[in-house]
Amino acid sequence: MKQAVSIVVGGMIGGGKSSLTELVAKQYDSIAYYESTDSLILEKFYTASPEEAQARRYPFLLQLEFLAKRFHNIKQALTEGNPILNVQDRSIYEDWYFCYVNHQMGKISAIEFKLYEDLLHEMMAELDELPKKAPDLMIYLQGSFDAFLERIGKRGREFEQDEELMNYFYTLWYGYDNWLHNHYDKSEILIIDIDKYDFVNNAEHQKEVLQMVDNKLSEMGLV
């Protein structure tokens, strides 16, 4: 490894980000920063009635909770000493997209969205003061809606299985590629098609995907 390298694994819920984060970290004997599922609010966000979620502001509180944890992770990842490669399970840059979708669906108010964007702006300004300001590469998991739903089902989190969540999941999925191509500009991007590569369960697919990552890093002059 020629220098400190930072990778983020991004994409829709259920795509296998944590699994790929683990695989890439093991490949380079490096540090992994996982998206925390130890949440005070996540299950409530998924299971509360619309009336309860509205009254208790679960969507807004969840976005603040995730933002705080992601900010902690990205600061660690961008300040680790050489020679380190670190891999982050979802990036802080995607948090805005989740908040935006919840705002568009009426789950987060205009005032809450404005407060969120103001806070995110201040966090990004602090990151700009770091010697390393952004990841080097985003590995983006792309695929059909059915592929993501299948993987969400296989991981077996009961609170994610409610049929009423399908509209939320679809709305996230539908606009995610647009976010990537029109809003994300912090790093190089490597797209992995999860309809083609089942790197969670297929050893040959794991090897192919890891080779794609290695080829991309080599192309960028980072390994």
C-alpha positions as CSV (number, residue, x, y, z in Angstrom):
1,M,0.0,0.0,0.0
2,K,1.6,3.3,-1.2
3,Q,-0.4,5.6,1.0
4,A,-3.4,5.8,3.3
5,V,-6.4,4.8,1.3
6,S,-10.1,5.2,2.3
7,I,-12.9,3.2,0.7
8,V,-16.7,3.5,1.3
9,V,-19.2,0.9,0.3
10,G,-22.5,2.5,-0.6
11,G,-25.9,1.7,-1.9
12,M,-29.5,0.8,-1.1
13,I,-30.5,-1.0,2.1
14,G,-30.0,-4.8,1.9
15,G,-27.4,-4.8,-0.9
16,G,-24.6,-6.5,1.2
17,K,-22.6,-3.4,2.2
18,S,-21.5,-4.9,5.5
19,S,-20.5,-8.2,3.9
20,L,-18.5,-6.5,1.2
21,T,-16.9,-4.2,3.8
22,E,-15.7,-7.2,5.6
23,L,-14.4,-8.9,2.5
24,V,-12.4,-5.9,1.3
25,A,-11.0,-5.3,4.8
26,K,-9.8,-8.9,5.0
27,Q,-8.4,-8.7,1.5
28,Y,-6.1,-5.8,2.5
29,D,-5.7,-6.8,6.2
30,S,-7.2,-3.4,7.0
31,I,-9.6,-1.6,9.2
32,A,-13.4,-1.8,8.8
33,Y,-15.9,0.7,10.1
34,Y,-19.4,-0.8,10.1
35,E,-22.7,1.0,10.0
36,S,-24.1,0.6,13.5
37,T,-27.3,-1.4,14.0
38,D,-27.2,-0.6,17.7
39,S,-29.8,2.0,17.4
40,L,-32.3,3.4,19.9
41,I,-34.7,4.4,17.2
42,L,-34.3,2.2,14.1
43,E,-36.8,-0.5,15.0
44,K,-39.3,2.2,16.2
45,F,-38.8,3.9,12.8
46,Y,-39.8,0.7,11.0
47,T,-42.6,-0.5,13.3
48,A,-44.4,2.6,14.7
49,S,-47.7,3.6,13.2
50,P,-47.6,6.7,11.0
51,E,-49.4,8.6,13.8
52,E,-46.8,7.5,16.4
53,A,-43.9,8.2,14.1
54,Q,-45.2,11.7,13.4
55,A,-45.9,12.5,17.0
56,R,-42.5,11.2,18.3
57,R,-40.5,12.4,15.2
58,Y,-38.8,9.1,14.8
59,P,-37.6,9.7,11.2
60,F,-35.8,13.0,12.1
61,L,-34.3,11.5,15.3
62,L,-33.1,8.5,13.4
63,Q,-31.3,10.7,10.8
64,L,-29.6,12.6,13.5
65,E,-28.5,9.4,15.3
66,F,-27.1,8.0,12.1
67,L,-25.4,11.3,11.1
68,A,-23.6,11.5,14.5
69,K,-22.4,7.9,14.2
70,R,-21.3,8.3,10.6
71,F,-19.4,11.6,11.4
72,H,-17.5,9.7,14.1
73,N,-16.6,6.9,11.7
74,I,-15.5,9.2,8.8
75,K,-13.3,11.3,11.1
76,Q,-11.6,8.1,12.3
77,A,-11.2,6.8,8.8
78,L,-9.7,10.0,7.4
79,T,-7.2,10.5,10.2
80,E,-5.8,7.0,10.6
81,G,-2.0,6.9,10.2
82,N,-0.1,5.5,7.3
83,P,0.1,2.9,5.9
84,I,-3.6,2.1,6.4
85,L,-6.4,1.1,4.1
86,N,-9.8,1.5,5.8
87,V,-13.3,0.6,4.6
88,Q,-16.5,2.3,5.6
89,D,-19.9,0.6,5.6
90,R,-21.9,3.4,4.0
91,S,-20.7,7.0,3.8
92,I,-21.8,10.2,5.5
93,Y,-22.6,11.5,2.0
94,E,-25.5,9.1,1.7
95,D,-27.1,10.3,4.9
96,W,-28.4,13.4,3.1
97,Y,-30.1,11.3,0.6
98,F,-32.0,9.3,3.2
99,C,-33.1,12.5,5.0
100,Y,-34.2,14.0,1.6
101,V,-36.3,10.9,0.8
102,N,-38.0,11.0,4.2
103,H,-38.6,14.7,3.7
104,Q,-40.1,14.1,0.3
105,M,-42.4,11.5,1.7
106,G,-43.6,13.8,4.4
107,K,-41.9,12.0,7.3
108,I,-39.5,14.8,8.0
109,S,-40.7,18.4,8.0
110,A,-39.3,21.3,6.1
111,I,-37.9,22.9,9.3
112,E,-36.3,19.6,10.3
113,F,-34.8,19.1,6.9
114,K,-33.3,22.6,7.0
115,L,-31.9,22.0,10.5
116,Y,-30.4,18.7,9.3
117,E,-28.8,20.3,6.2
118,D,-27.3,23.1,8.4
119,L,-25.8,20.6,10.8
120,L,-24.5,18.5,7.9
121,H,-22.9,21.6,6.3
122,E,-21.0,22.4,9.5
123,M,-19.8,18.8,9.8
124,M,-18.6,18.8,6.2
125,A,-16.8,22.1,6.8
126,E,-15.0,20.4,9.7
127,L,-14.0,17.5,7.5
128,D,-12.6,20.0,5.0
129,E,-10.0,21.0,7.6
130,L,-8.6,17.5,7.8
131,P,-5.4,16.6,5.8
132,K,-7.5,13.9,4.0
133,K,-10.9,15.4,3.2
134,A,-12.8,12.5,1.4
135,P,-12.6,8.9,0.5
136,D,-10.6,7.7,-2.4
137,L,-13.2,5.3,-3.8
138,M,-16.8,4.5,-3.4
139,I,-17.8,0.9,-4.2
140,Y,-21.5,1.3,-5.1
141,L,-23.9,-1.6,-5.0
142,Q,-26.4,-1.4,-7.8
143,G,-29.2,-3.7,-8.8
144,S,-32.9,-4.4,-9.4
145,F,-35.5,-3.7,-6.7
146,D,-36.2,-7.4,-6.5
147,A,-32.6,-8.2,-5.8
148,F,-32.5,-5.8,-2.9
149,L,-35.8,-7.1,-1.5
150,E,-34.5,-10.7,-1.7
151,R,-31.4,-9.8,0.3
152,I,-33.4,-7.8,2.8
153,G,-35.6,-10.9,3.3
154,K,-32.6,-13.2,3.6
155,R,-30.9,-11.3,6.4
156,G,-34.0,-11.9,8.5
157,R,-34.5,-8.7,10.5
158,E,-38.1,-9.0,11.5
159,F,-38.8,-5.3,11.7
160,E,-37.8,-4.9,8.0
161,Q,-40.3,-7.4,6.7
162,D,-43.5,-5.4,7.0
163,E,-45.3,-5.0,3.7
164,E,-46.1,-1.4,4.5
165,L,-42.3,-0.6,4.2
166,M,-42.3,-1.5,0.5
167,N,-43.2,2.0,-0.6
168,Y,-40.4,3.4,1.5
169,F,-37.9,0.9,0.2
170,Y,-39.0,1.4,-3.4
171,T,-38.7,5.2,-3.1
172,L,-35.2,4.9,-1.7
173,W,-34.2,2.4,-4.5
174,Y,-35.8,4.5,-7.3
175,G,-33.8,7.6,-6.7
176,Y,-30.5,6.1,-5.4
177,D,-28.7,5.9,-8.7
178,N,-29.7,9.5,-9.5
179,W,-28.2,10.6,-6.2
180,L,-24.9,8.8,-7.1
181,H,-24.6,10.3,-10.6
182,N,-25.9,13.8,-9.9
183,H,-25.0,14.5,-6.2
184,Y,-22.0,12.4,-5.3
185,D,-18.6,13.9,-6.4
186,K,-16.2,13.1,-3.6
187,S,-14.3,10.2,-5.1
188,E,-13.9,7.7,-7.9
189,I,-16.7,5.2,-8.2
190,L,-16.7,1.4,-8.8
191,I,-20.2,0.0,-9.5
192,I,-20.9,-3.6,-8.6
193,D,-24.1,-5.2,-10.0
194,I,-25.7,-7.3,-7.3
195,D,-28.0,-9.1,-9.8
196,K,-24.8,-10.5,-11.4
197,Y,-22.6,-10.9,-8.4
198,D,-23.8,-12.7,-5.2
199,F,-20.6,-12.0,-3.2
200,V,-22.4,-12.8,0.0
201,N,-23.0,-16.5,-0.8
202,N,-20.9,-17.3,-3.8
203,A,-17.1,-17.8,-3.3
204,E,-16.3,-17.3,-7.0
205,H,-18.3,-14.1,-7.1
206,Q,-16.4,-12.9,-4.1
207,K,-13.1,-13.5,-5.9
208,E,-14.4,-11.7,-9.0
209,V,-15.6,-8.7,-7.0
210,L,-12.4,-8.4,-5.0
211,Q,-10.4,-8.5,-8.2
212,M,-12.5,-5.7,-9.6
213,V,-11.7,-3.7,-6.5
214,D,-8.0,-4.4,-6.8
215,N,-8.0,-3.5,-10.4
216,K,-9.7,-0.2,-9.7
217,L,-7.3,0.7,-6.9
218,S,-4.4,-0.3,-9.2
219,E,-5.8,1.9,-12.0
220,M,-5.9,4.7,-9.5
221,G,-2.3,4.1,-8.5
222,L,-3.3,3.3,-4.9
223,V,-2.0,-0.3,-4.6
